[in-house]
Each structure stands twice: as structure tokens, then as C-alpha cells.
Amino acid sequence: MRSNDEKAGGWEVEMKFTRPWIVAGLLLTAPGAQAQLLPAPGGALGQVSGQAGGVAPHVLDRVEGTLDQAGIDRLSPARLADWLVAARAARIDDLLRRHADSVELDDRREPARRGVILMTGARAESVAALRSAGYGVENAAIEGLDLSVTRLTVPQGRSLSRALKQVRSLAPEAQASADNLYFPSGASIGLAAAALAETGPVRGKAAGLIDGGVARHPALSGPIEQRGFARGAPRASAHGTAVASLISGTTGIRGAAPGAPLLVADIYGEDPAGGGAFAMARALGWMAARGADVVTVSLVGPDNPLLAGAIRLARERGVSVVAAVGNDGPAAPPAYPASYAGVIAVTGIDGRGRVLPEAGRARHVDFAAPGADMNAARADGGKGKVRGTSFAAPLVAGRLFATGSLAALRAEAKRGGRLSVVCGNCRNND
């Protein structure tokens, strides 16, 4: 365990990054909601619904989509870009403040699991040198991908940033990175306690979803199998439920592939540092082993070598990954995994066919689909408004699953300016 003095010292270092944005960010965004840019009507800034505690309950449950389009339209592009940068910095600050025991910044100032380094390709002598330097060593295998990972525990009192520098010096041949965290790229409807959707093992062809858990809902009448890759998982979440309904919903909310069997990997559960690269890699391995054709990832974060390798290996095994570009605006760094080569990157459009002004960017954008002026499943059994590129990605993934090939999906897509728009009328506004 870290002492209070050690925690305070690390906090002071981390605050140097986020302090300049705190005041602006708190004024501009509800700080605990990773994807929400404005509070819900009648809600106070910082108000939290759903279960309190870990990052996953906080992020995945309080995601009420109420971005004020009129307010957005009144902002200049430069002002909106500043606003989104401040919002992102405030969210990171809030995450660090609430979960200093579990989360810290890596050497790139990106959120990651505290005190853990992921390493691939290290020689035995390098691993021995790391043991001698005080690092805990655990060997793990990513089933389904034939990928071996060494998980290092950082010695007490050493920051993640400093440790990464030392590890790369002692094992220069290896790929070493933090266990970076990935977050939902859209706002949906808040979640009270909800029962988990479960119908037993899925047989045959299935669509995959890496997100939070999926709640029982009348729209989700097809087969659903869920597996947890975090403490307390699988656990029903608002975000996962909404995204799932847009893939395979049948009643009330109609997805892009109605009734499609779903394999759901919950990488958040109740873990304060849920949503990490290691959990996502394991989830991809499970999907590949189970023969998932298409996997939706409506989550965003930084480039990470372990995740990049896992996605490459999954693609080699026939898995198509469809990912959202995020909601941090066009001035934000490229979003991952959407920016990886071969990943199908998706942005969102509103009811007028305009790209969402808060949509992030990737190194390539393959398709657009509705991401606003639409409804998705609520965990309470109803439906409600959602907004964000999170909800565009499952529509593209659902149509890819239904059509059976990328060529068929491209043939189905409609031109909307420079964009290839998929499922343009899939808004569930009836």
C-alpha cells in the first residue's frame, strides 16, 4: 500500500497537468460524466445517479444525453474546441481526484491503472533484471490470440511515469506501456439498479460488444451471453444497454441487425480502474475464440501497443472491429482504437445529416451513422434520447453483421457530402 505522503506527492505531480483547466472545466461540464457535455435538465453540475463508487458505475450509469444543440450552434468552432478541451481535462482531473488509489497518469499524461505496466517481447534476462530492480512479475496469456503478456507491479513509492522509463531502459527490446483506460464515447440514459440480460451460451454466428454490461430489456429478445473482464463484472450498465439495443434490438428499439445474437464483454464491472487495455485485449481474445464476426467498441482512449497488437491479431483471425471516434472534438488527439489500421472508424451525424460538432477524430473515418436526434434502450425497460458517436458505431456494426461483408456495407451506404452514411434513418423516434 502507498503511504498518505506518497499518494499526496504523486497527486501534486498529477495536478500540475490538470489544474489550469479545472475551473473552466467544472463550469462547462458535469465533471463525473465521461461523455456528457452538459447537465440534464434540472440537474446540478456534478450530480451523480446510479450506484456510487468505481469509475465504471460513475461513468457508465450517469450518461444522460442532453447536449443542448442550440447552445452548441451558438459557439464558434474555436470556442467549442476550447470548451471540449477543458471538459476533457476536467474529467481526467475528477477521475484522478476520486480514485487516486487506483488511477494515475502515465508518461504521456494519459489515465491508467495505478502501478501496473504491460510488457510484451521481453527476454528472460530482462525480466530477471526487472525482478532484481524490485518489480513484481506476472505472466499472462491472452486466450484466443496466442499473445503472451508480462504484467509488472511497480515498486512502492515509484510513479508510473518514472517506472516506465526504467522498464524501457532495462528491457529495451520489449514493448512496455501503462494499462491505459478507455471510456464511453457517447451519452445515454442514467441507470438505476437493473437485472443483467442473460440467456445462456450463444451458439454459432454472433456480434460482439466490448463495453459495460447489458441490462434485461424487452427490445433485446435475441440470445445474449455476457462475460466479465473486471472486478464485479458483468454488471448491467446504461451505456452498454443502449449500444446493444442499437445492434440487435427488436421491439420498441429496432437495431441495425434485429435479433442478432450478442457476445458482451464487460470490461468495467465495479472496478475503479475498469476499461483498461489489458481487459480489452482479453475481451478481444474471447471474441476471436468464440468466432465473433464483428465487434463494436464504442470506447476511446490513447494509443497502446498491447491493444494495437491484440486488434491486429484479432483481425488476422477474421474479427472486424468497429469503433467510435469519440466526442472530444476535432481538435482532440486521434482516438483509439478507431485510429488503428484496419479498424472501421465511425463518426456521428445529427437529424440534418451534419457531423456532430463534438465528434472526435481518427486517423481515418470510414462511415457515418446517426449519433443524435435518436433513441435507444433504457435500462429501466423504456427508451430515451442518446447522443454521441458511441451510438453511431453499433449501427454500422449491426449492418456489417447483417450484410456479411465490408463490400456489401459500402454498396448499401449512401453518400452524404464526403461521408458514407449507414442506416441514416435508424433513429427509433416513432
C-alpha positions as CSV (number, residue, x, y, z in Angstrom):
1,M,0.0,0.0,0.0
2,R,1.2,3.5,-0.7
3,S,1.5,5.8,2.3
4,N,-0.5,9.0,2.5
5,D,2.6,11.1,1.9
6,E,3.4,9.1,-1.2
7,K,-0.2,9.5,-2.5
8,A,-0.1,13.2,-1.8
9,G,3.3,13.6,-3.6
10,G,2.0,11.8,-6.7
11,W,-1.2,13.8,-6.6
12,E,0.8,17.1,-6.6
13,V,2.7,16.0,-9.7
14,E,-0.6,14.9,-11.5
15,M,-2.3,18.2,-10.6
16,K,0.3,20.2,-12.5
17,F,-1.3,18.9,-15.6
18,T,-4.9,19.4,-14.8
19,R,-5.0,22.4,-12.5
20,P,-5.1,25.1,-15.3
21,W,-8.3,23.6,-16.7
22,I,-10.2,22.7,-13.5
23,V,-12.2,25.9,-13.1
24,A,-13.1,26.2,-16.8
25,G,-13.9,22.5,-17.0
26,L,-16.2,22.5,-14.0
27,L,-18.1,25.4,-15.4
28,L,-18.5,23.7,-18.7
29,T,-19.2,20.1,-17.9
30,A,-20.6,17.8,-15.3
31,P,-17.2,16.5,-14.2
32,G,-18.0,12.9,-13.4
33,A,-19.7,12.1,-16.7
34,Q,-17.1,11.0,-19.2
35,A,-19.2,11.6,-22.3
36,Q,-21.7,14.2,-21.1
37,L,-21.1,17.8,-22.1
38,L,-24.0,19.5,-20.3
39,P,-26.1,18.5,-17.3
40,A,-29.5,17.0,-17.6
41,P,-32.5,19.4,-17.3
42,G,-32.9,20.3,-13.7
43,G,-29.7,18.6,-12.7
44,A,-26.8,20.2,-10.9
45,L,-23.3,20.2,-12.1
46,G,-21.5,17.2,-10.7
47,Q,-24.7,15.4,-9.8
48,V,-24.4,11.6,-9.9
49,S,-27.0,9.0,-10.4
50,G,-26.8,5.2,-10.3
51,Q,-24.5,3.4,-7.8
52,A,-21.7,5.4,-6.3
53,G,-18.1,4.2,-6.1
54,G,-16.0,3.0,-9.0
55,V,-15.2,4.6,-12.3
56,A,-17.4,2.2,-14.2
57,P,-20.6,2.8,-12.1
58,H,-19.9,6.5,-12.2
59,V,-19.1,6.8,-15.9
60,L,-21.4,4.1,-17.4
61,D,-24.5,4.9,-15.3
62,R,-24.7,8.7,-15.3
63,V,-24.7,9.3,-19.0
64,E,-27.9,11.2,-19.7
65,G,-27.7,12.6,-23.2
66,T,-28.9,16.2,-23.0
67,L,-26.4,18.2,-25.0
68,D,-28.0,21.4,-25.9
69,Q,-27.7,21.7,-29.7
70,A,-28.9,25.3,-29.7
71,G,-26.1,26.2,-27.3
72,I,-23.6,24.3,-29.4
73,D,-24.7,26.1,-32.5
74,R,-24.1,29.5,-30.9
75,L,-20.4,28.6,-30.2
76,S,-17.7,29.4,-32.7
77,P,-15.6,26.4,-33.8
78,A,-12.7,27.8,-31.8
79,R,-14.8,28.4,-28.7
80,L,-16.3,24.9,-29.0
81,A,-12.8,23.4,-29.3
82,D,-11.6,25.2,-26.2
83,W,-14.7,24.0,-24.4
84,L,-14.2,20.4,-25.3
85,V,-10.5,20.5,-24.3
86,A,-11.4,22.0,-20.9
87,A,-14.2,19.4,-20.5
88,R,-11.8,16.5,-21.1
89,A,-9.2,17.9,-18.7
90,A,-11.8,18.4,-16.0
91,R,-13.0,14.8,-16.5
92,I,-9.5,13.5,-16.1
93,D,-8.9,15.6,-13.0
94,D,-12.1,14.3,-11.5
95,L,-11.1,10.7,-12.2
96,L,-7.7,11.2,-10.5
97,R,-9.2,13.0,-7.6
98,R,-11.8,10.4,-6.8
99,H,-9.7,7.3,-7.5
100,A,-6.1,8.3,-6.6
101,D,-5.6,4.8,-5.2
102,S,-6.4,3.1,-8.5
103,V,-5.7,5.6,-11.3
104,E,-2.7,7.7,-12.2
105,L,-1.2,9.4,-15.3
106,D,1.3,7.6,-17.4
107,D,4.4,9.2,-19.1
108,R,2.1,10.8,-21.7
109,R,-0.3,12.2,-19.1
110,E,-3.0,9.7,-20.0
111,P,-5.1,7.9,-17.3
112,A,-4.0,4.4,-16.5
113,R,-4.3,1.7,-13.8
114,R,-2.0,2.7,-10.9
115,G,1.2,0.8,-10.5
116,V,0.8,-1.6,-13.4
117,I,3.0,-1.9,-16.6
118,L,2.2,-4.2,-19.5
119,M,5.1,-5.7,-21.4
120,T,5.4,-8.0,-24.5
121,G,8.5,-9.3,-26.2
122,A,10.9,-9.2,-23.2
123,R,13.9,-11.6,-23.0
124,A,14.3,-13.7,-19.9
125,E,17.4,-11.8,-18.8
126,S,15.5,-8.5,-19.0
127,V,12.7,-10.0,-16.9
128,A,15.3,-11.1,-14.3
129,A,16.8,-7.6,-14.2
130,L,13.3,-6.2,-13.6
131,R,12.8,-8.6,-10.7
132,S,16.1,-7.6,-9.2
133,A,15.0,-3.9,-9.5
134,G,12.0,-4.6,-7.3
135,Y,9.3,-5.2,-9.9
136,G,6.6,-7.8,-9.3
137,V,6.3,-10.1,-12.4
138,E,3.2,-11.9,-13.5
139,N,3.0,-13.8,-16.8
140,A,-0.4,-13.9,-18.5
141,A,-1.8,-15.3,-21.8
142,I,-4.5,-13.7,-23.9
143,E,-6.6,-16.7,-24.8
144,G,-7.8,-16.7,-28.4
145,L,-4.9,-14.5,-29.7
146,D,-1.8,-16.6,-28.7
147,L,-0.5,-13.4,-27.1
148,S,1.8,-13.5,-24.0
149,V,1.9,-10.5,-21.7
150,T,4.1,-9.8,-18.7
151,R,2.3,-7.6,-16.1
152,L,4.7,-5.7,-13.9
153,T,3.9,-4.3,-10.5
154,V,5.7,-1.0,-9.9
155,P,7.8,-0.8,-6.7
156,Q,6.1,1.1,-3.9
157,G,6.8,4.8,-3.9
158,R,7.7,4.9,-7.7
159,S,5.5,6.8,-10.1
160,L,4.2,5.1,-13.2
161,S,5.9,7.6,-15.4
162,R,9.3,7.1,-13.7
163,A,8.8,3.3,-13.7
164,L,8.1,3.2,-17.5
165,K,11.3,5.0,-18.2
166,Q,13.2,2.5,-16.1
167,V,11.5,-0.6,-17.6
168,R,12.3,0.6,-21.1
169,S,15.9,1.0,-20.1
170,L,16.2,-2.4,-18.5
171,A,14.2,-4.2,-21.3
172,P,14.8,-2.1,-24.5
173,E,13.8,-4.9,-26.8
174,A,10.3,-5.1,-25.2
175,Q,7.1,-3.1,-25.8
176,A,6.2,-1.6,-22.5
177,S,3.2,0.6,-21.7
178,A,0.7,1.5,-19.0
179,D,-2.6,-0.2,-18.7
180,N,-4.4,2.8,-20.2
181,L,-8.1,3.4,-19.6
182,Y,-10.8,3.7,-22.3
183,F,-14.1,5.5,-21.8
184,P,-17.5,5.6,-23.4
185,S,-17.8,7.9,-26.4
186,G,-21.5,8.9,-26.0
187,A,-24.1,9.9,-23.5
188,S,-27.1,7.8,-22.9
189,I,-29.7,7.3,-20.1
190,G,-28.9,7.0,-16.4
191,L,-29.2,3.6,-14.8
192,A,-30.8,2.6,-11.5
193,A,-30.3,-1.0,-10.3
194,A,-31.2,-3.3,-13.2
195,A,-31.1,-7.0,-13.9
196,L,-28.5,-8.4,-16.2
197,A,-29.6,-9.7,-19.5
198,E,-28.6,-13.4,-19.7
199,T,-30.0,-16.2,-21.9
200,G,-27.1,-18.6,-21.7
201,P,-24.4,-19.6,-24.2
202,V,-24.6,-18.2,-27.7
203,R,-24.2,-20.8,-30.4
204,G,-23.0,-20.1,-33.9
205,K,-22.5,-16.7,-35.6
206,A,-22.7,-13.7,-33.2
207,A,-22.0,-10.0,-33.0
208,G,-19.6,-8.8,-30.2
209,L,-19.7,-5.8,-27.9
210,I,-16.9,-4.6,-25.7
211,D,-18.5,-2.1,-23.2
212,G,-20.2,-2.3,-19.9
213,G,-22.8,-5.0,-19.2
214,V,-26.2,-5.1,-20.8
215,A,-29.4,-5.0,-18.8
216,R,-32.5,-7.1,-19.4
217,H,-34.8,-5.2,-21.8
218,P,-37.8,-6.1,-24.0
219,A,-36.0,-4.9,-27.1
220,L,-33.2,-7.4,-26.5
221,S,-35.1,-10.6,-27.3
222,G,-32.2,-12.4,-29.1
223,P,-29.6,-14.6,-27.5
224,I,-27.1,-12.8,-25.2
225,E,-24.1,-14.2,-23.5
226,Q,-22.1,-11.9,-21.2
227,R,-18.6,-12.4,-19.6
228,G,-16.8,-10.1,-17.2
229,F,-13.2,-8.9,-17.6
230,A,-13.1,-6.7,-14.5
231,R,-13.9,-6.9,-10.8
232,G,-17.7,-7.3,-10.3
233,A,-18.4,-7.9,-14.0
234,P,-20.7,-8.5,-15.7
235,R,-22.8,-5.7,-14.3
236,A,-25.7,-4.0,-16.2
237,S,-24.8,-0.5,-17.4
238,A,-26.8,2.2,-19.2
239,H,-24.2,2.7,-21.9
240,G,-23.8,-1.0,-22.7
241,T,-27.6,-1.5,-22.8
242,A,-28.1,1.4,-25.1
243,V,-25.4,0.3,-27.5
244,A,-26.6,-3.3,-27.5
245,S,-30.1,-2.2,-28.4
246,L,-28.8,-0.4,-31.5
247,I,-27.1,-3.5,-32.7
248,S,-29.8,-6.2,-32.1
249,G,-32.9,-4.5,-30.7
250,T,-36.3,-5.9,-32.0
251,T,-39.2,-4.4,-30.0
252,G,-39.6,-0.7,-29.3
253,I,-36.0,-0.1,-30.2
254,R,-35.0,-1.6,-33.5
255,G,-31.3,-2.2,-34.1
256,A,-29.4,-2.4,-37.3
257,A,-29.4,-6.2,-37.1
258,P,-32.6,-7.1,-35.2
259,G,-32.3,-10.2,-33.1
260,A,-28.6,-10.8,-33.8
261,P,-27.0,-13.0,-31.1
262,L,-24.7,-10.9,-28.9
263,L,-21.5,-11.7,-27.1
264,V,-21.0,-9.0,-24.5
265,A,-17.7,-8.4,-22.7
266,D,-18.0,-6.1,-19.7
267,I,-14.6,-4.6,-19.1
268,Y,-15.8,-2.2,-16.4
269,G,-17.8,-4.1,-13.7
270,E,-17.3,-2.3,-10.4
271,D,-13.5,-1.7,-10.8
272,P,-12.4,1.9,-10.3
273,A,-9.7,1.3,-12.9
274,G,-12.0,-0.7,-15.3
275,G,-11.9,-0.3,-19.0
276,G,-8.1,-0.9,-19.3
277,A,-6.1,-2.0,-22.3
278,F,-5.4,-5.4,-20.8
279,A,-9.1,-6.1,-20.2
280,M,-9.9,-5.0,-23.7
281,A,-7.2,-7.3,-25.1
282,R,-8.6,-10.2,-23.1
283,A,-12.1,-9.4,-24.3
284,L,-10.9,-9.4,-28.0
285,G,-9.3,-12.8,-27.4
286,W,-12.6,-14.2,-26.1
287,M,-14.5,-12.8,-29.1
288,A,-11.9,-14.3,-31.5
289,A,-12.1,-17.6,-29.8
290,R,-15.9,-17.6,-29.9
291,G,-15.9,-16.7,-33.6
292,A,-17.5,-13.2,-33.4
293,D,-17.6,-11.7,-36.9
294,V,-18.0,-8.1,-35.9
295,V,-17.1,-6.4,-32.6
296,T,-18.3,-3.0,-31.6
297,V,-16.1,-0.8,-29.4
298,S,-17.8,2.5,-28.5
299,L,-14.9,3.4,-26.3
300,V,-12.0,5.8,-26.7
301,G,-8.5,6.4,-25.3
302,P,-4.9,6.7,-26.3
303,D,-2.7,4.6,-28.5
304,N,-1.4,1.5,-26.6
305,P,0.9,-1.1,-28.0
306,L,-0.8,-4.1,-26.3
307,L,-4.2,-3.1,-27.6
308,A,-2.8,-2.4,-31.1
309,G,-1.3,-5.9,-31.1
310,A,-4.5,-7.5,-29.9
311,I,-6.5,-5.8,-32.5
312,R,-4.1,-6.9,-35.3
313,L,-4.2,-10.5,-34.1
314,A,-8.0,-10.4,-33.8
315,R,-8.3,-9.1,-37.4
316,E,-6.0,-11.9,-38.6
317,R,-8.5,-14.3,-37.1
318,G,-11.4,-12.8,-39.0
319,V,-12.7,-10.3,-36.5
320,S,-13.9,-6.9,-37.8
321,V,-13.6,-4.2,-35.2
322,V,-15.9,-1.2,-35.5
323,A,-15.0,1.7,-33.2
324,A,-16.4,5.2,-32.5
325,V,-14.2,8.3,-33.0
326,G,-15.2,9.8,-29.6
327,N,-16.7,13.1,-28.5
328,D,-13.7,15.3,-27.6
329,G,-13.9,17.4,-30.7
330,P,-11.9,17.7,-33.9
331,A,-9.0,19.4,-32.1
332,A,-8.5,16.4,-29.8
333,P,-5.7,13.8,-30.4
334,P,-6.7,10.9,-32.6
335,A,-9.0,8.4,-30.8
336,Y,-8.1,4.8,-30.4
337,P,-8.9,2.0,-31.2
338,A,-10.7,3.8,-34.1
339,S,-7.4,5.1,-35.4
340,Y,-5.7,1.7,-35.8
341,A,-5.2,0.4,-39.3
342,G,-8.0,-1.9,-40.4
343,V,-10.4,-0.8,-37.7
344,I,-13.7,0.6,-39.1
345,A,-13.9,4.1,-37.7
346,V,-17.3,5.7,-37.3
347,T,-18.4,9.3,-36.7
348,G,-21.9,10.5,-35.8
349,I,-24.4,12.8,-37.6
350,D,-27.5,14.6,-36.4
351,G,-31.0,14.6,-37.8
352,R,-30.0,17.1,-40.5
353,G,-27.1,14.9,-41.7
354,R,-24.5,17.2,-40.1
355,V,-21.4,15.7,-38.4
356,L,-21.8,16.2,-34.6
357,P,-19.7,19.3,-33.7
358,E,-18.3,17.4,-30.7
359,A,-17.3,14.4,-32.7
360,G,-13.7,13.5,-32.3
361,R,-11.3,12.5,-35.0
362,A,-9.4,9.4,-36.0
363,R,-6.6,8.8,-38.5
364,H,-9.3,7.7,-40.9
365,V,-13.1,7.8,-40.9
366,D,-14.8,5.1,-42.8
367,F,-18.6,5.7,-42.2
368,A,-21.1,8.0,-40.5
369,A,-24.3,7.0,-38.9
370,P,-26.9,8.6,-36.6
371,G,-25.4,9.8,-33.3
372,A,-28.1,12.4,-32.2
373,D,-31.8,13.1,-32.5
374,M,-32.4,9.4,-31.8
375,N,-33.5,6.9,-29.1
376,A,-32.0,3.8,-27.6
377,A,-32.9,1.4,-24.8
378,R,-33.1,2.5,-21.2
379,A,-32.1,0.0,-18.5
380,D,-35.5,0.5,-16.9
381,G,-37.2,-1.1,-19.9
382,G,-38.1,2.0,-21.8
383,K,-36.3,4.2,-24.3
384,G,-34.8,7.6,-24.3
385,K,-32.6,10.1,-26.1
386,V,-29.0,9.4,-26.7
387,R,-26.2,11.4,-28.3
388,G,-22.6,10.7,-29.2
389,T,-20.5,8.7,-31.7
390,S,-21.0,5.7,-29.3
391,F,-24.4,5.2,-30.9
392,A,-23.3,5.6,-34.5
393,A,-20.8,2.7,-34.2
394,P,-23.3,0.0,-33.3
395,L,-25.5,0.9,-36.3
396,V,-22.5,0.4,-38.6
397,A,-21.5,-2.8,-36.8
398,G,-25.0,-4.1,-37.0
399,R,-25.3,-3.5,-40.7
400,L,-21.9,-5.0,-41.3
401,F,-23.0,-8.1,-39.4
402,A,-26.3,-8.3,-41.3
403,T,-24.8,-7.7,-44.8
404,G,-21.9,-10.1,-44.2
405,S,-19.1,-8.1,-45.8
406,L,-17.5,-4.7,-45.9
407,A,-18.0,-4.6,-49.7
408,A,-21.8,-5.1,-49.2
409,L,-21.9,-2.5,-46.5
410,R,-20.1,0.0,-48.7
411,A,-22.6,-0.7,-51.5
412,E,-25.5,-0.1,-49.1
413,A,-24.1,3.2,-47.7
414,K,-25.5,6.5,-49.0
415,R,-23.3,9.4,-49.9
416,G,-23.8,12.4,-47.6
417,G,-21.3,15.0,-48.7
418,R,-17.9,13.5,-48.2
419,L,-19.3,10.8,-45.9
420,S,-20.6,7.3,-46.5
421,V,-23.7,7.2,-44.3
422,V,-25.0,3.9,-43.0
423,C,-28.5,3.3,-41.5
424,G,-29.4,7.0,-41.9
425,N,-33.0,6.5,-40.8
426,C,-32.2,4.3,-37.8
427,R,-33.3,6.7,-35.1
428,N,-36.2,5.0,-33.3
429,N,-38.1,8.2,-33.0
430,D,-41.5,6.5,-33.6
